[in-house]
Amino acid sequence: MRAEVRSGAPLLRDAAFLRLWTGATASGLATWALPFVLGFAVLERSLTAGGLGVVLAARTVGFLVAVPVAGVLADRHPRRRVVAWSGAVAGLATPLLAVGLGRSVVLVAAAAAVVGAGQGACRPAFQALTAEVVAEERRRRANAAMTVAVRVTTLVAPGLTALLALVVDTPVLVVGTAVLWWVAALVPPSGAAVVPVVRRRFAAEFVDGLREARRHPWFVAGLGALTAVIATGYSATGVVLPLVSRDRYGTGAVLAAATTAYAVGALGGAVVAARRRSRAQGWTALAGLACYGFVPLALLLPVHAVVVVAAYAVAGAGIELFNVPWFTATQREVEPAKLARVSSLDFLLSYGLAPVGLALIAPAVAGFGADVVLAVCAVVCFAAPAAAAFVPSSKDFR
């Protein structure tokens, strides 16, 4: 039976949205928690640092393989069913991670690849399911509520996980993420029936998704800008921030303060995006995305540590001022029968390929120096959204 959020009901008091929000939040928390928990395995010597790298790489490969496949499947089948499959796959594979710790890196990596596949498969399905469950006029607030949950999690969960690590073993924490995946699989509501499509070969249906994406120039331009910012600014600052914190300021406190400021800023940005809607929402969103350029700029210049922390807060706010209208516009503008495929392109190119940027940035820093890399990244972060803004339909993401 279809569940839809009523127009007049407060979002978190509506049973359908609360179930959707709970499932999406559980999947996000499970995705975030696994690398953090496996870090404790390194501290306990049940996994080496090199083994951790192999395991996280395997998870990324699983994600990249599953995202386009899931986009097609979620347009063929009920999105609720694809969410259930994805969560169940990750929930079944996660305990194998716990079994393999201290015994077999191969087993842990194989299980991580399957978990990554479940993670990748649920992302486009959740995006499409949101459009089915939530009425169009409420999707902006719904998307903001989901991202607020993620940001609060990133602020609170590290401390809670560290406290739990004092009383339970790492394998138990790993199994705890399996419970989260089962919540993501079982709790979300059903949405509207998928628009029937003529079944064709997988490649042909995926190409149809590409054509649908190309039909929206604002989407192509915005996705290009987002990918450029994540591949350069996000990746470079992830590599350089610890070095700057240590070498320039002589303390790890700047690293901790900057990452916390980013999460706090993102939380504030999501709240603002939920409550206020600008006339030129596309240009406003792209301006928010461009704010990430202040981060490599602050790391490049000899500024006070407070400026670096402030730059991260601004970047966090900006990324959510982009994300909320971006997701909402995609759900509104893309043909419903092809929404999951278009969303899969979004996750594949932006978040899915972020590890590739991280892998390339470190050699670039070693070869050209951190200052050159940061300067290039700052230029890209400012220029890519500005270039996207010149696409006429980007003004309103319509």
Residue pairs with C-beta under 8 A, 6 or more apart in sequence:
1 190
2 132
2 190
2 191
2 192
2 193
3 15
3 16
3 19
3 133
3 189
3 190
3 191
4 16
4 132
4 133
4 134
4 135
4 191
4 192
5 11
5 14
5 16
5 17
5 133
5 134
5 135
5 138
5 142
6 14
6 135
7 135
7 137
7 138
11 17
11 21
11 138
11 141
11 142
11 145
12 18
12 21
12 145
15 189
16 133
16 189
17 133
17 134
17 142
17 145
19 187
19 188
19 189
20 126
20 129
20 130
20 133
20 134
20 142
20 188
20 189
21 142
21 145
21 146
21 149
22 183
22 187
22 188
23 83
23 87
23 126
23 183
23 184
23 185
23 186
23 187
23 188
24 126
24 130
24 146
24 149
24 184
24 188
25 146
25 149
25 150
25 153
26 180
26 181
26 183
26 184
26 187
27 87
27 119
27 122
27 126
27 180
27 181
27 184
28 146
28 149
28 150
28 153
29 150
29 153
29 157
29 177
29 180
30 90
30 94
30 119
30 177
30 178
30 180
30 181
30 184
31 119
32 150
32 153
32 154
32 157
33 157
33 161
33 173
33 176
33 177
33 180
34 59
34 94
34 97
34 112
34 115
34 174
34 177
35 56
36 157
36 158
36 161
37 161
37 170
37 173
37 174
37 177
38 47
38 52
38 55
38 56
38 97
38 170
38 174
39 52
40 161
40 165
40 170
40 173
41 47
41 52
41 101
41 170
42 48
42 49
42 52
44 169
44 170
46 101
46 102
46 170
47 55
47 101
47 102
47 105
47 108
48 105
51 105
51 108
54 105
54 109
55 97
55 105
55 108
55 109
55 112
56 112
56 355
57 109
57 355
58 109
58 110
58 112
58 113
58 116
59 112
59 113
59 115
59 116
59 119
60 116
60 352
60 355
61 113
61 116
62 112
62 113
62 114
62 115
62 116
62 117
62 118
62 119
62 120
63 116
63 117
63 119
63 120
63 352
64 120
64 348
64 352
64 353
65 117
65 120
66 86
66 116
66 117
66 118
66 119
66 120
66 121
67 120
67 121
67 123
67 124
67 344
67 347
67 348
67 352
68 206
68 341
68 344
68 345
68 348
69 121
69 202
70 82
70 86
70 120
70 121
70 122
70 123
70 124
70 125
70 340
70 344
71 124
71 206
71 209
71 340
71 341
71 342
71 343
71 344
71 345
72 202
72 205
72 206
72 209
72 340
72 341
72 344
73 82
73 121
73 125
73 340
74 82
74 124
74 125
74 128
74 340
74 341
74 344
75 128
75 194
75 197
75 205
75 209
75 337
75 338
75 339
75 340
75 341
76 194
76 197
76 199
76 205
77 194
78 190
78 191
78 193
78 194
79 125
79 126
79 128
79 129
79 132
79 191
79 194
79 340
80 129
80 188
80 189
80 190
80 191
82 121
82 122
82 125
82 340
83 122
83 125
83 126
83 129
83 184
83 185
83 188
84 185
84 186
85 121
85 185
86 118
86 119
86 121
86 122
86 125
86 184
86 185
87 118
87 122
87 181
87 182
87 183
87 184
87 185
87 186
88 118
88 181
88 182
88 185
89 114
89 115
89 117
89 118
89 121
90 114
90 115
90 117
90 118
90 119
90 122
90 178
90 181
90 184
91 118
91 178
91 179
91 181
91 182
91 185
92 178
93 111
93 114
93 115
93 118
94 111
94 115
94 174
94 175
94 177
94 178
94 181
95 174
95 175
95 178
96 107
96 108
96 110
96 111
96 114
97 108
97 111
97 112
97 115
97 174
98 170
98 171
98 172
98 174
98 175
99 107
99 171
100 106
100 107
100 108
100 111
101 108
101 170
101 171
101 174
115 181
118 181
120 347
120 352
122 184
123 343
123 344
123 347
124 340
124 341
124 343
124 344
124 346
124 347
125 340
126 188
127 327
127 330
127 331
127 339
127 340
127 343
127 346
128 191
128 331
128 336
128 339
128 340
128 343
129 188
129 191
130 139
130 142
130 143
130 146
130 327
130 331
131 139
131 191
131 331
131 332
131 336
131 339
132 191
132 192
132 336
133 189
133 191
134 142
136 331
136 332
139 327
139 328
139 331
139 332
140 273
140 274
140 277
140 324
140 325
140 328
141 274
143 323
143 324
143 327
143 328
143 331
144 270
144 271
144 273
144 274
144 320
144 324
145 274
147 266
147 270
147 320
147 323
147 324
148 267
148 270
148 271
148 274
151 263
151 264
151 266
151 267
151 270
151 320
152 267
154 263
155 260
155 263
155 264
155 267
161 173
164 173
164 176
165 173
194 337
195 336
195 337
197 205
197 337
205 341
206 341
208 338
208 341
209 338
209 341
209 342
209 344
209 345
210 345
212 334
212 335
212 338
212 341
212 342
213 219
213 220
213 223
213 334
213 342
213 345
214 220
216 333
216 334
216 393
217 391
217 392
217 393
217 394
218 282
218 329
218 388
218 391
218 393
218 394
218 397
218 398
219 329
219 330
219 333
219 334
219 342
219 397
220 391
221 387
221 388
221 391
221 394
222 282
222 285
222 286
222 326
222 388
222 394
222 397
223 345
223 346
223 349
223 350
224 384
224 388
225 286
225 289
225 384
225 385
225 387
225 388
226 289
226 322
226 326
226 346
226 350
227 349
227 350
227 353
228 380
228 381
228 384
229 289
229 290
229 292
229 380
229 381
229 384
229 385
230 350
230 351
230 353
230 354
230 357
231 353
231 354
231 356
231 357
232 296
232 357
232 361
232 376
232 377
232 380
232 381
233 292
233 293
233 295
233 296
233 315
233 377
233 378
233 380
233 381
234 292
234 354
234 357
235 354
235 357
235 358
235 360
235 361
236 296
236 357
236 361
236 365
236 373
236 374
236 377
237 295
237 296
237 299
237 377
238 358
238 361
239 358
239 361
239 362
239 365
240 296
240 299
240 365
240 370
240 373
240 374
241 254
241 255
241 258
241 259
241 299
242 252
242 255
243 370
244 254
244 299
244 308
244 370
245 251
245 252
245 253
245 254
245 255
245 258
246 252
246 255
248 302
249 305
254 305
254 308
254 309
257 305
257 309
258 308
258 309
258 311
258 312
259 312
261 309
261 310
261 312
261 313
261 316
262 312
262 313
262 315
262 316
263 316
264 313
264 316
265 312
265 313
265 314
265 315
265 316
265 317
265 318
266 316
266 317
266 319
266 320
267 316
267 320
268 316
268 317
269 288
269 316
269 317
269 318
269 319
269 320
269 321
270 320
270 323
270 324
272 317
272 321
273 320
273 321
273 323
273 324
273 325
274 324
277 325
278 284
280 395
280 396
281 325
281 329
281 396
281 397
282 325
282 329
282 389
282 393
282 394
282 395
282 396
282 397
282 398
283 389
283 394
283 395
284 321
284 325
285 321
285 322
285 325
285 326
285 397
286 322
286 385
286 386
286 388
286 389
286 394
287 318
287 321
287 385
288 317
288 318
288 319
288 320
288 321
288 322
289 318
289 319
289 321
289 322
289 385
290 318
290 381
290 382
290 384
290 385
290 386
291 314
291 315
291 317
291 318
291 319
291 321
292 315
292 318
292 319
292 381
293 377
293 378
293 379
293 380
293 381
293 382
294 311
294 314
294 315
295 311
295 312
295 315
295 381
296 374
296 375
296 377
296 378
296 381
297 311
297 374
297 378
298 307
298 308
298 310
298 311
298 312
299 308
299 311
299 370
299 374
300 371
300 374
300 375
300 378
325 397
326 397
329 397
329 398
330 339
330 342
330 343
330 346
331 339
333 397
333 398
334 342
334 343
361 373
364 373
365 373
388 394
389 395
